[in-house]
Amino acid sequence: MNNKEKLRNVGLRPTKQRMIIADLLLNGHNRHFTAENLQSEINLSGNKMSIATVYNCLNKFKKFNLIKQVQPYKDKPVVENNTKFQQHYLNEKT
């Protein structure tokens, strides 16, 4: 199933911005990231997206269970694209 179908299957319209993010996150590779990390990756790829748009897309993806928030880190939410249950640990020293 391609990413456009994945978005439609959960009830999200596949806008240009959502597709850019879906192509980065829904590719089968598990990862943890912040919205700022993702925005940098998007901008480095030649696409431009404001941080507000990144947050809006991530909030929609979270609402439709495509991603989940793990835990805040330095006042920024850390998000992951693996929505299956798993333990997370944070070493505050490192």
N, C-alpha and C positions, 0 to 999 in steps of 0.2 A: 504494500500500500504506500502510495507516495504521500508527501507531507500535506499537499492540498486536500487529499482525501481524509487524512488524519484530522485536520482542522474541521472539515465539514462534518465528519462523523460525530464529533463532540458538540457540534452546534455553533462553531465559530466561522465567520466569513473569512476566507483567505485573502486578506488585504495584502498589499505589497509589503508593508512593514512586518506583518505577522509571518509572511512567507520567508522573509530574510531571516527572521529569528528562528522560525521552524527549521529552516535548512541548517542552521548552526546547532540547534538543540535536539532535534528529533531524528538524528542520523544513526542512532544505535550505540553511540559512545557515551558512557556515563561520565558526568562531570559536575563539579561544584563551581559556582561563579557568583559574582555580584553583578548588579545592573551596570555598574561602571566598567567592570571587566568586559562585559558583553558589548557595551557601547564602543569601547576601544577596538575590539575585534571587528565590529561592524564597520567602523570608520576606516580601519586599516585595509579592509577588503575592497574599499572604493565606494562603498555605500555610505551615505550620511544619515544619521538618525539622532534626534535630540534625546537627552537622558529622560525627559518626560515621556516621550513616545516609547522608549525601552521599558520604563516602569509600567506604563499602561498596558503594553503587550504582555509583559510578565505577569501582571495582575490577572489579566484575562486567562492566560495559560494556567495559572495557579487555580483560578476559579473552576476551570474545566478539567482539573486533575492531569494536566500534561506535564507539570512540574510541581515541585513542592519546596516550601521554605524550610531550611534546616534549622538555623539558629542565627541570631544576630552576631556579627563580629565587628567590633569597633563601631557600633552604631549603624552598621549597614547589614541588611539581611543577606544571608548566603542562601542561594537557591541551588537546587539540583534537578536534573532531568530524570533521575531514577525514582519513580514514585512507589516502588515496592518498599516494604518496611525493612529498615536496617538501623543498626546502632551508629551513633556518631559521638566522637569524643573530641574535646578541645583542650589542647595543652596551652594554658594561658601564658606560660613562660616563652614558648616559641611561636 
